[in-house]
Amino acid sequence: MSHRLRDHLTAAALDAWAALLPTSCSGCGAADRALCAACRLALLPAVHPVTRDDVRIWSALTYEGVARHVIAAYKDNGRTDAAAALAAPLRAAIVAALAAAPSLPAPSRVAPSR
């Protein structure tokens, strides 16, 4: 199946679903999509370090605009349909944090003594 055909079939299925269970974009409120294309693009990861109280934190989104609306909708309003779109930024932040973390020695297992 070509990508174009798959995209058309996906859009048709989403349109049918929206007719049965109306929804709105959790980022901007646009009708018929849980997360519209423009808001999905606004959630692309842009990993950057942030320092709070001398602690370095890795973030992939700035908590404003679309990201703020989508995160709040997920956390406060049960919009779990936003989880997949939030997964990529979360994964990117975790990967960056792990890459920047110092290496730690592996724990060793101590033999029990008798």
C-alpha positions as CSV (number, residue, x, y, z in Angstrom):
1,M,0.0,0.0,0.0
2,S,1.4,3.4,-0.9
3,H,2.0,6.1,1.7
4,R,-0.5,8.4,-0.1
5,L,-3.2,5.8,-0.1
6,R,-2.5,4.9,3.6
7,D,-2.7,8.7,4.5
8,H,-6.1,9.0,2.7
9,L,-7.5,5.9,4.4
10,T,-6.2,7.1,7.7
11,A,-7.9,10.5,7.2
12,A,-11.1,8.9,6.1
13,A,-11.1,6.7,9.2
14,L,-10.5,9.6,11.4
15,D,-13.3,11.6,9.8
16,A,-15.7,8.7,10.3
17,W,-14.6,8.4,13.9
18,A,-15.0,12.1,14.5
19,A,-18.6,11.9,13.2
20,L,-19.4,9.2,15.7
21,L,-17.5,10.6,18.7
22,P,-16.8,14.3,18.1
23,T,-13.5,15.6,19.5
24,S,-11.3,18.6,19.4
25,C,-7.5,19.2,19.2
26,S,-6.0,19.2,22.7
27,G,-3.5,21.8,21.5
28,C,-5.7,24.4,19.7
29,G,-9.3,23.3,20.0
30,A,-9.7,22.7,16.2
31,A,-12.6,20.3,15.5
32,D,-12.4,16.6,14.5
33,R,-8.9,15.6,15.5
34,A,-7.5,14.7,18.9
35,L,-4.3,16.5,17.8
36,C,-4.3,18.5,14.5
37,A,-1.3,18.4,12.2
38,A,-0.1,21.9,13.1
39,C,-0.1,21.0,16.9
40,R,1.6,17.7,16.2
41,L,4.4,19.6,14.5
42,A,4.6,22.0,17.4
43,L,5.4,18.9,19.6
44,L,8.5,17.8,17.7
45,P,11.3,17.4,20.2
46,A,13.8,20.2,20.6
47,V,16.0,18.9,23.4
48,H,17.7,21.5,25.6
49,P,19.2,21.6,29.1
50,V,17.5,23.7,31.8
51,T,19.1,24.4,35.2
52,R,16.9,24.6,38.2
53,D,18.4,25.0,41.7
54,D,21.8,23.9,40.5
55,V,20.2,20.7,38.9
56,R,20.5,20.2,35.2
57,I,17.2,19.0,33.7
58,W,16.8,17.9,30.1
59,S,13.6,19.1,28.3
60,A,12.4,18.4,24.8
61,L,9.5,20.9,25.0
62,T,9.1,24.4,26.4
63,Y,6.0,24.5,28.6
64,E,4.1,27.2,26.7
65,G,1.6,27.4,23.9
66,V,0.6,24.1,22.3
67,A,2.9,22.0,24.5
68,R,1.3,23.6,27.6
69,H,-2.2,23.0,26.4
70,V,-1.5,19.4,25.3
71,I,0.3,18.5,28.6
72,A,-2.5,20.1,30.7
73,A,-5.2,18.3,28.6
74,Y,-3.3,15.0,29.2
75,K,-2.7,15.5,32.9
76,D,-5.8,17.4,34.0
77,N,-8.5,16.4,31.6
78,G,-7.7,12.7,30.9
79,R,-6.9,13.3,27.2
80,T,-4.9,10.1,26.8
81,D,-5.2,10.5,23.1
82,A,-2.3,12.9,23.4
83,A,0.0,10.3,24.9
84,A,1.5,9.1,21.7
85,A,2.4,12.7,20.6
86,L,4.0,13.4,24.0
87,A,6.0,10.1,23.9
88,A,8.6,11.3,21.3
89,P,9.6,14.4,23.2
90,L,9.8,12.5,26.5
91,R,12.0,9.8,24.9
92,A,14.3,12.4,23.4
93,A,14.7,14.1,26.8
94,I,15.5,10.8,28.5
95,V,18.0,9.8,25.8
96,A,19.8,13.2,26.2
97,A,19.8,13.0,30.0
98,L,21.3,9.5,29.9
99,A,23.9,10.5,27.3
100,A,25.0,13.4,29.5
101,A,25.0,11.4,32.7
102,P,28.4,10.3,34.1
103,S,29.2,6.6,33.9
104,L,28.5,4.7,37.0
105,P,30.2,1.4,37.9
106,A,28.0,-1.6,37.7
107,P,26.9,-3.0,41.0
108,S,28.7,-6.1,42.0
109,R,27.2,-9.0,43.8
110,V,28.7,-9.9,47.1
111,A,28.9,-13.5,47.8
112,P,27.1,-14.4,51.0
113,S,29.4,-15.3,53.9
114,R,28.8,-18.1,56.4
